[in-house]
Amino acid sequence: MSPYRLSPLLVVLALALGTITAPLQAEGINHKVAIHVDENDPARMNMALNNAENINAYYEQQDDTVEIEVVTYGPGLHMLRADTSPVKARIAAMSLELPSISFAACGNTKAKMSEQAGKEIDLVSEAKTVPSGVVRLIELQEDGWAYVRP
């Protein structure tokens, strides 16, 4: 007997699983992706935005949907600062083009940067503040979101 021969039971099981998952695939799947930015580096910020656009385009071609959340903290918060973001125009455009993308700013980092600046810092209008960027990433992963760090 060949070691590569499948037993009839395995063939039946494989066919049964295929018929169970086929309806799920036909309806489309909703994917959820968290993208992590923690560096004040325009190249890294643009790579994160490129990843978001590429992920969205891929799943659109598959007739799937995708939710994308870009989570920033530490020096990466500059991505969402109204006064220092090198990508704020791109964020504004992407928010209009991709309604399923959102941007989360770490409240801890924002408070620290405001303290250092001696005034409240403003974020781009597309950003929402979360209490902690690190905790937000943990929560998203616990809820089944895929994690990407460009």
MARKOL-45351 format. One record per atom (N, C-alpha, C): residue number from 1; atom name; x, z, y; residue in one letter. Coordinates in Angstrom, 1 decimal. Layout:
<recs>
REC  nr atom     px     pz     py rest
REC NUM   CA      X      Z      Y    a
...
</recs>
This chain:
<recs>
REC  nr atom     px     pz     py rest
REC   1    N    0.8    0.0   -1.2    m
REC   1   CA    0.0    0.0    0.0    m
REC   1    C    0.9    0.0    1.2    m
REC   2    N    0.6   -0.8    2.2    s
REC   2   CA    1.3   -0.9    3.4    s
REC   2    C    1.1    0.3    4.3    s
REC   3    N    2.1    0.9    5.0    p
REC   3   CA    1.9    2.0    5.8    p
REC   3    C    1.1    1.7    7.1    p
REC   4    N    0.9    0.4    7.4    y
REC   4   CA    0.2   -0.1    8.6    y
REC   4    C   -1.2   -0.4    8.4    y
REC   5    N   -1.7   -0.2    7.2    r
REC   5   CA   -3.1   -0.5    6.9    r
REC   5    C   -4.0    0.6    7.3    r
REC   6    N   -5.0    0.3    8.0    l
REC   6   CA   -6.0    1.2    8.5    l
REC   6    C   -7.1    1.5    7.5    l
REC   7    N   -7.4    2.8    7.4    s
REC   7   CA   -8.5    3.1    6.4    s
REC   7    C   -9.8    2.7    7.0    s
REC   8    N  -10.8    2.3    6.1    p
REC   8   CA  -12.1    1.9    6.6    p
REC   8    C  -12.7    3.0    7.5    p
REC   9    N  -12.5    4.3    7.2    l
REC   9   CA  -13.0    5.3    8.1    l
REC   9    C  -12.5    5.3    9.5    l
REC  10    N  -11.2    5.0    9.6    l
REC  10   CA  -10.6    4.9   11.0    l
REC  10    C  -11.2    3.7   11.7    l
REC  11    N  -11.4    2.6   11.0    v
REC  11   CA  -12.0    1.4   11.6    v
REC  11    C  -13.4    1.7   12.1    v
REC  12    N  -14.2    2.3   11.3    v
REC  12   CA  -15.6    2.7   11.7    v
REC  12    C  -15.5    3.6   12.9    v
REC  13    N  -14.6    4.6   12.9    l
REC  13   CA  -14.5    5.6   14.0    l
REC  13    C  -14.1    4.8   15.3    l
REC  14    N  -13.2    3.9   15.2    a
REC  14   CA  -12.7    3.2   16.4    a
REC  14    C  -13.9    2.4   16.9    a
REC  15    N  -14.6    1.7   16.1    l
REC  15   CA  -15.8    0.9   16.5    l
REC  15    C  -16.8    1.8   17.2    l
REC  16    N  -17.1    2.9   16.6    a
REC  16   CA  -18.1    3.8   17.1    a
REC  16    C  -17.7    4.3   18.5    a
REC  17    N  -16.4    4.7   18.6    l
REC  17   CA  -15.9    5.2   20.0    l
REC  17    C  -16.0    4.1   21.0    l
REC  18    N  -15.7    2.9   20.6    g
REC  18   CA  -15.8    1.7   21.5    g
REC  18    C  -17.2    1.5   22.0    g
REC  19    N  -18.2    1.7   21.2    t
REC  19   CA  -19.6    1.5   21.6    t
REC  19    C  -20.1    2.7   22.5    t
REC  20    N  -19.5    3.8   22.3    i
REC  20   CA  -19.9    5.0   23.1    i
REC  20    C  -19.3    4.8   24.5    i
REC  21    N  -18.0    4.4   24.6    t
REC  21   CA  -17.4    4.3   26.0    t
REC  21    C  -17.7    3.0   26.7    t
REC  22    N  -18.2    2.0   26.0    a
REC  22   CA  -18.5    0.7   26.7    a
REC  22    C  -19.5    0.9   27.8    a
REC  23    N  -20.6    1.6   27.6    p
REC  23   CA  -21.6    1.7   28.7    p
REC  23    C  -21.0    2.4   29.9    p
REC  24    N  -20.1    3.4   29.7    l
REC  24   CA  -19.4    4.1   30.8    l
REC  24    C  -18.6    3.1   31.6    l
REC  25    N  -17.9    2.2   31.0    q
REC  25   CA  -17.0    1.3   31.7    q
REC  25    C  -17.8    0.2   32.4    q
REC  26    N  -19.0   -0.1   31.8    a
REC  26   CA  -19.8   -1.2   32.5    a
REC  26    C  -20.4   -0.7   33.8    a
REC  27    N  -20.7    0.6   33.9    e
REC  27   CA  -21.3    1.1   35.1    e
REC  27    C  -20.2    1.4   36.2    e
REC  28    N  -19.0    1.4   35.9    g
REC  28   CA  -17.9    1.7   36.9    g
REC  28    C  -17.6    3.2   36.9    g
REC  29    N  -16.4    3.5   37.2    i
REC  29   CA  -16.0    4.9   37.2    i
REC  29    C  -15.6    5.3   38.6    i
REC  30    N  -15.9    6.5   39.0    n
REC  30   CA  -15.4    7.1   40.3    n
REC  30    C  -14.1    7.8   40.0    n
REC  31    N  -13.1    7.3   40.7    h
REC  31   CA  -11.7    8.0   40.6    h
REC  31    C  -11.6    8.8   41.8    h
REC  32    N  -10.8    9.9   41.7    k
REC  32   CA  -10.5   10.8   42.8    k
REC  32    C   -9.0   11.0   42.8    k
REC  33    N   -8.4   10.7   44.0    v
REC  33   CA   -6.9   10.8   44.1    v
REC  33    C   -6.5   11.6   45.4    v
REC  34    N   -5.7   12.6   45.2    a
REC  34   CA   -5.1   13.4   46.3    a
REC  34    C   -3.7   12.9   46.5    a
REC  35    N   -3.4   12.5   47.8    i
REC  35   CA   -2.1   12.1   48.1    i
REC  35    C   -1.4   13.1   49.0    i
REC  36    N   -0.3   13.6   48.7    h
REC  36   CA    0.4   14.7   49.3    h
REC  36    C    1.5   14.2   50.3    h
REC  37    N    1.4   14.7   51.5    v
REC  37   CA    2.5   14.4   52.5    v
REC  37    C    3.0   15.7   53.1    v
REC  38    N    4.3   16.0   52.9    d
REC  38   CA    4.9   17.2   53.5    d
REC  38    C    6.2   16.9   54.2    d
REC  39    N    6.4   15.7   54.6    e
REC  39   CA    7.6   15.3   55.3    e
REC  39    C    7.3   14.6   56.6    e
REC  40    N    8.0   14.9   57.7    n
REC  40   CA    7.9   14.2   59.0    n
REC  40    C    8.7   13.0   59.0    n
REC  41    N    8.3   12.0   58.1    d
REC  41   CA    9.1   10.8   57.9    d
REC  41    C    8.1    9.6   58.0    d
REC  42    N    8.2    8.8   59.0    p
REC  42   CA    7.3    7.7   59.2    p
REC  42    C    7.2    6.8   57.9    p
REC  43    N    8.4    6.6   57.3    a
REC  43   CA    8.4    5.7   56.1    a
REC  43    C    7.6    6.3   55.0    a
REC  44    N    7.7    7.7   54.8    r
REC  44   CA    6.9    8.4   53.8    r
REC  44    C    5.4    8.3   54.1    r
REC  45    N    5.1    8.5   55.4    m
REC  45   CA    3.7    8.5   55.8    m
REC  45    C    3.1    7.1   55.5    m
REC  46    N    3.9    6.0   55.9    n
REC  46   CA    3.4    4.7   55.6    n
REC  46    C    3.3    4.4   54.2    n
REC  47    N    4.2    4.9   53.4    m
REC  47   CA    4.1    4.7   51.9    m
REC  47    C    2.8    5.4   51.4    m
REC  48    N    2.5    6.6   51.9    a
REC  48   CA    1.2    7.3   51.5    a
REC  48    C    0.0    6.4   51.8    a
REC  49    N    0.0    5.8   53.0    l
REC  49   CA   -1.1    5.0   53.4    l
REC  49    C   -1.1    3.7   52.6    l
REC  50    N    0.1    3.1   52.3    n
REC  50   CA    0.1    1.9   51.4    n
REC  50    C   -0.5    2.3   50.1    n
REC  51    N   -0.1    3.4   49.5    n
REC  51   CA   -0.6    3.9   48.2    n
REC  51    C   -2.1    3.9   48.3    n
REC  52    N   -2.7    4.5   49.3    a
REC  52   CA   -4.1    4.6   49.5    a
REC  52    C   -4.8    3.2   49.5    a
REC  53    N   -4.2    2.3   50.3    e
REC  53   CA   -4.8    1.0   50.3    e
REC  53    C   -4.7    0.3   49.0    e
REC  54    N   -3.6    0.4   48.3    n
REC  54   CA   -3.4   -0.3   47.1    n
REC  54    C   -4.3    0.3   46.0    n
REC  55    N   -4.4    1.6   46.0    i
REC  55   CA   -5.3    2.3   45.0    i
REC  55    C   -6.8    1.8   45.2    i
REC  56    N   -7.2    1.8   46.5    n
REC  56   CA   -8.5    1.4   46.8    n
REC  56    C   -8.8   -0.1   46.4    n
REC  57    N   -7.8   -1.0   46.7    a
REC  57   CA   -8.0   -2.4   46.4    a
REC  57    C   -8.0   -2.6   44.9    a
REC  58    N   -7.2   -1.9   44.1    y
REC  58   CA   -7.2   -2.0   42.7    y
REC  58    C   -8.5   -1.6   42.1    y
REC  59    N   -9.0   -0.5   42.5    y
REC  59   CA  -10.3    0.0   41.9    y
REC  59    C  -11.5   -0.9   42.3    y
REC  60    N  -11.4   -1.4   43.5    e
REC  60   CA  -12.5   -2.3   44.0    e
REC  60    C  -12.5   -3.5   43.0    e
REC  61    N  -11.4   -4.1   42.7    q
REC  61   CA  -11.3   -5.2   41.8    q
REC  61    C  -11.8   -4.9   40.4    q
REC  62    N  -11.8   -3.6   40.0    q
REC  62   CA  -12.3   -3.2   38.7    q
REC  62    C  -13.8   -2.8   38.8    q
REC  63    N  -14.4   -3.0   39.9    d
REC  63   CA  -15.8   -2.5   40.2    d
REC  63    C  -15.9   -1.0   40.0    d
REC  64    N  -14.9   -0.3   40.2    d
REC  64   CA  -14.9    1.2   40.2    d
REC  64    C  -14.9    1.6   41.7    d
REC  65    N  -15.2    2.9   41.9    t
REC  65   CA  -15.1    3.5   43.2    t
REC  65    C  -13.9    4.5   43.2    t
REC  66    N  -13.5    4.9   44.3    v
REC  66   CA  -12.4    5.8   44.4    v
REC  66    C  -12.5    6.6   45.7    v
REC  67    N  -12.3    7.9   45.6    e
REC  67   CA  -12.2    8.8   46.7    e
REC  67    C  -10.8    9.2   46.9    e
REC  68    N  -10.3    9.1   48.1    i
REC  68   CA   -8.9    9.4   48.4    i
REC  68    C   -8.8   10.4   49.5    i
REC  69    N   -8.0   11.5   49.2    e
REC  69   CA   -7.8   12.5   50.3    e
REC  69    C   -6.3   12.6   50.5    e
REC  70    N   -5.9   12.4   51.7    v
REC  70   CA   -4.5   12.6   52.1    v
REC  70    C   -4.3   14.0   52.6    v
REC  71    N   -3.5   14.8   51.9    v
REC  71   CA   -3.4   16.2   52.3    v
REC  71    C   -2.0   16.4   52.9    v
REC  72    N   -2.0   17.0   54.1    t
REC  72   CA   -0.7   17.2   54.8    t
REC  72    C   -0.5   18.6   55.1    t
REC  73    N    0.8   19.0   55.0    y
REC  73   CA    1.2   20.4   55.4    y
REC  73    C    2.7   20.4   55.8    y
REC  74    N    3.1   21.5   56.3    g
REC  74   CA    4.5   21.6   56.7    g
REC  74    C    4.8   20.4   57.7    g
REC  75    N    6.1   19.9   57.7    p
REC  75   CA    6.4   18.8   58.6    p
REC  75    C    5.5   17.6   58.5    p
REC  76    N    4.9   17.5   57.3    g
REC  76   CA    4.0   16.3   57.1    g
REC  76    C    2.8   16.3   58.0    g
REC  77    N    2.5   17.5   58.6    l
REC  77   CA    1.3   17.6   59.5    l
REC  77    C    1.5   16.7   60.7    l
REC  78    N    2.7   16.3   61.1    h
REC  78   CA    2.9   15.4   62.2    h
REC  78    C    2.2   14.1   61.9    h
REC  79    N    1.9   13.7   60.7    m
REC  79   CA    1.1   12.5   60.4    m
REC  79    C   -0.2   12.6   61.0    m
REC  80    N   -0.8   13.8   61.2    l
REC  80   CA   -2.2   13.9   61.7    l
REC  80    C   -2.2   14.5   63.1    l
REC  81    N   -1.1   14.8   63.7    r
REC  81   CA   -1.0   15.3   65.1    r
REC  81    C   -1.3   14.2   66.0    r
REC  82    N   -2.2   14.5   67.0    a
REC  82   CA   -2.5   13.4   68.0    a
REC  82    C   -1.4   13.1   68.9    a
REC  83    N   -0.5   14.0   69.1    d
REC  83   CA    0.7   13.8   70.0    d
REC  83    C    1.9   13.3   69.4    d
REC  84    N    2.1   13.4   68.1    t
REC  84   CA    3.3   13.0   67.4    t
REC  84    C    3.2   12.0   66.2    t
REC  85    N    1.9   11.7   65.9    s
REC  85   CA    1.8   10.9   64.7    s
REC  85    C    2.3    9.4   64.9    s
REC  86    N    3.2    9.0   64.1    p
REC  86   CA    3.6    7.6   64.2    p
REC  86    C    2.6    6.6   63.5    p
REC  87    N    1.6    7.1   62.9    v
REC  87   CA    0.7    6.3   62.1    v
REC  87    C   -0.8    6.5   62.5    v
REC  88    N   -1.0    7.1   63.7    k
REC  88   CA   -2.4    7.4   64.1    k
REC  88    C   -3.3    6.2   64.3    k
REC  89    N   -2.7    5.1   64.8    a
REC  89   CA   -3.5    3.8   64.9    a
REC  89    C   -3.9    3.3   63.5    a
REC  90    N   -3.0    3.4   62.6    r
REC  90   CA   -3.3    2.9   61.2    r
REC  90    C   -4.3    3.8   60.5    r
REC  91    N   -4.2    5.1   60.8    i
REC  91   CA   -5.2    6.1   60.2    i
REC  91    C   -6.6    5.7   60.8    i
REC  92    N   -6.7    5.5   62.1    a
REC  92   CA   -8.0    5.1   62.7    a
REC  92    C   -8.6    3.9   62.0    a
REC  93    N   -7.7    2.9   61.9    a
REC  93   CA   -8.2    1.6   61.3    a
REC  93    C   -8.6    1.8   59.8    a
REC  94    N   -7.8    2.5   59.1    m
REC  94   CA   -8.1    2.7   57.7    m
REC  94    C   -9.4    3.5   57.5    m
REC  95    N   -9.6    4.5   58.4    s
REC  95   CA  -10.8    5.3   58.3    s
REC  95    C  -12.1    4.4   58.4    s
REC  96    N  -12.0    3.4   59.3    l
REC  96   CA  -13.1    2.5   59.5    l
REC  96    C  -13.2    1.5   58.3    l
REC  97    N  -12.1    1.1   57.7    e
REC  97   CA  -12.1    0.1   56.6    e
REC  97    C  -12.4    0.7   55.3    e
REC  98    N  -12.0    1.9   55.1    l
REC  98   CA  -12.1    2.6   53.8    l
REC  98    C  -12.9    3.9   54.0    l
REC  99    N  -14.2    3.8   53.9    p
REC  99   CA  -15.0    5.1   54.1    p
REC  99    C  -14.8    6.2   53.1    p
REC 100    N  -14.2    5.9   52.0    s
REC 100   CA  -13.9    6.9   51.0    s
REC 100    C  -12.6    7.6   51.2    s
REC 101    N  -11.9    7.4   52.3    i
REC 101   CA  -10.6    8.1   52.5    i
REC 101    C  -10.8    9.2   53.5    i
REC 102    N  -10.2   10.3   53.3    s
REC 102   CA  -10.2   11.4   54.2    s
REC 102    C   -8.8   12.0   54.4    s
REC 103    N   -8.7   12.8   55.4    f
REC 103   CA   -7.4   13.3   55.8    f
REC 103    C   -7.5   14.8   56.0    f
REC 104    N   -6.7   15.6   55.3    a
REC 104   CA   -6.8   17.1   55.4    a
REC 104    C   -5.5   17.6   56.0    a
REC 105    N   -5.7   18.5   57.0    a
REC 105   CA   -4.6   19.1   57.7    a
REC 105    C   -4.5   20.6   57.4    a
REC 106    N   -3.4   21.1   57.1    c
REC 106   CA   -3.2   22.5   56.7    c
REC 106    C   -3.4   23.4   57.9    c
REC 107    N   -4.3   24.3   57.8    g
REC 107   CA   -4.6   25.2   58.9    g
REC 107    C   -3.5   26.1   59.2    g
REC 108    N   -2.8   26.6   58.1    n
REC 108   CA   -1.6   27.5   58.3    n
REC 108    C   -0.5   26.8   59.1    n
REC 109    N   -0.2   25.5   58.8    t
REC 109   CA    0.8   24.8   59.5    t
REC 109    C    0.4   24.5   60.9    t
REC 110    N   -0.9   24.2   61.1    k
REC 110   CA   -1.4   23.9   62.5    k
REC 110    C   -1.3   25.1   63.3    k
REC 111    N   -1.6   26.3   62.8    a
REC 111   CA   -1.5   27.6   63.6    a
REC 111    C    0.0   27.8   63.9    a
REC 112    N    0.9   27.6   63.0    k
REC 112   CA    2.3   27.9   63.2    k
REC 112    C    2.8   26.9   64.3    k
REC 113    N    2.4   25.6   64.2    m
REC 113   CA    2.9   24.6   65.2    m
REC 113    C    2.3   24.9   66.6    m
REC 114    N    1.1   25.4   66.6    s
REC 114   CA    0.5   25.8   67.9    s
REC 114    C    1.2   26.9   68.5    s
REC 115    N    1.5   27.9   67.7    e
REC 115   CA    2.3   29.1   68.1    e
REC 115    C    3.6   28.7   68.7    e
REC 116    N    4.3   27.8   68.0    q
REC 116   CA    5.6   27.4   68.5    q
REC 116    C    5.5   26.5   69.7    q
REC 117    N    4.4   25.8   69.9    a
REC 117   CA    4.3   24.9   71.1    a
REC 117    C    3.7   25.8   72.3    a
REC 118    N    3.2   26.9   72.0    g
REC 118   CA    2.7   27.8   73.1    g
REC 118    C    1.3   27.3   73.5    g
REC 119    N    0.7   26.4   72.8    k
REC 119   CA   -0.6   25.9   73.1    k
REC 119    C   -1.2   25.3   71.8    k
REC 120    N   -2.6   25.1   71.8    e
REC 120   CA   -3.2   24.6   70.6    e
REC 120    C   -2.8   23.1   70.5    e
REC 121    N   -2.4   22.7   69.3    i
REC 121   CA   -2.1   21.3   69.1    i
REC 121    C   -3.4   20.6   68.6    i
REC 122    N   -3.5   19.3   69.0    d
REC 122   CA   -4.7   18.5   68.7    d
REC 122    C   -4.3   17.6   67.5    d
REC 123    N   -5.3   17.4   66.6    l
REC 123   CA   -5.2   16.5   65.5    l
REC 123    C   -5.9   15.2   65.8    l
REC 124    N   -5.6   14.1   65.1    v
REC 124   CA   -6.4   12.9   65.2    v
REC 124    C   -7.8   13.2   64.8    v
REC 125    N   -8.7   12.5   65.3    s
REC 125   CA  -10.2   12.8   65.1    s
REC 125    C  -10.6   12.6   63.6    s
REC 126    N   -9.8   11.8   62.9    e
REC 126   CA  -10.1   11.6   61.5    e
REC 126    C   -9.8   12.8   60.6    e
REC 127    N   -9.0   13.7   61.1    a
REC 127   CA   -8.5   14.8   60.3    a
REC 127    C   -9.5   16.0   60.2    a
REC 128    N   -9.6   16.6   59.1    k
REC 128   CA  -10.3   17.9   59.0    k
REC 128    C   -9.3   18.9   58.7    k
REC 129    N   -9.5   20.1   59.2    t
REC 129   CA   -8.6   21.2   58.9    t
REC 129    C   -9.1   22.0   57.7    t
REC 130    N   -8.1   22.3   56.8    v
REC 130   CA   -8.4   23.1   55.6    v
REC 130    C   -7.6   24.4   55.8    v
REC 131    N   -8.0   25.5   55.2    p
REC 131   CA   -7.2   26.7   55.4    p
REC 131    C   -5.7   26.6   55.0    p
REC 132    N   -5.5   25.9   53.9    s
REC 132   CA   -4.1   25.8   53.4    s
REC 132    C   -4.0   24.5   52.7    s
REC 133    N   -3.0   23.7   53.0    g
REC 133   CA   -2.8   22.4   52.4    g
REC 133    C   -2.4   22.5   50.9    g
REC 134    N   -1.6   23.5   50.6    v
REC 134   CA   -1.1   23.7   49.2    v
REC 134    C   -2.3   24.1   48.4    v
REC 135    N   -3.1   25.0   48.9    v
REC 135   CA   -4.3   25.5   48.2    v
REC 135    C   -5.3   24.3   48.0    v
REC 136    N   -5.4   23.5   49.0    r
REC 136   CA   -6.3   22.3   48.9    r
REC 136    C   -5.9   21.4   47.8    r
REC 137    N   -4.6   21.2   47.6    l
REC 137   CA   -4.1   20.3   46.5    l
REC 137    C   -4.4   21.0   45.2    l
REC 138    N   -4.2   22.3   45.1    i
REC 138   CA   -4.5   23.0   43.9    i
REC 138    C   -6.0   22.8   43.5    i
REC 139    N   -6.9   23.0   44.5    e
REC 139   CA   -8.3   22.9   44.3    e
REC 139    C   -8.7   21.5   43.8    e
REC 140    N   -8.1   20.5   44.5    l
REC 140   CA   -8.5   19.1   44.1    l
REC 140    C   -8.0   18.8   42.7    l
REC 141    N   -6.8   19.3   42.3    q
REC 141   CA   -6.4   19.1   40.9    q
REC 141    C   -7.2   19.8   39.9    q
REC 142    N   -7.6   21.0   40.3    e
REC 142   CA   -8.5   21.8   39.4    e
REC 142    C   -9.9   21.1   39.2    e
REC 143    N  -10.3   20.3   40.2    d
REC 143   CA  -11.5   19.6   40.1    d
REC 143    C  -11.4   18.2   39.5    d
REC 144    N  -10.2   17.9   39.0    g
REC 144   CA  -10.0   16.7   38.2    g
REC 144    C   -9.4   15.5   39.1    g
REC 145    N   -8.9   15.8   40.3    w
REC 145   CA   -8.3   14.8   41.1    w
REC 145    C   -6.9   14.5   40.6    w
REC 146    N   -6.6   13.2   40.6    a
REC 146   CA   -5.2   12.8   40.3    a
REC 146    C   -4.3   13.1   41.5    a
REC 147    N   -3.1   13.4   41.2    y
REC 147   CA   -2.1   13.8   42.3    y
REC 147    C   -1.0   12.8   42.5    y
REC 148    N   -0.8   12.4   43.7    v
REC 148   CA    0.2   11.4   44.0    v
REC 148    C    1.1   12.0   45.1    v
REC 149    N    2.4   11.9   45.0    r
REC 149   CA    3.3   12.3   46.0    r
REC 149    C    4.3   11.1   46.2    r
REC 150    N    4.1   10.3   47.3    p
REC 150   CA    4.9    9.2   47.5    p
REC 150    C    6.3    9.5   47.9    p
</recs>
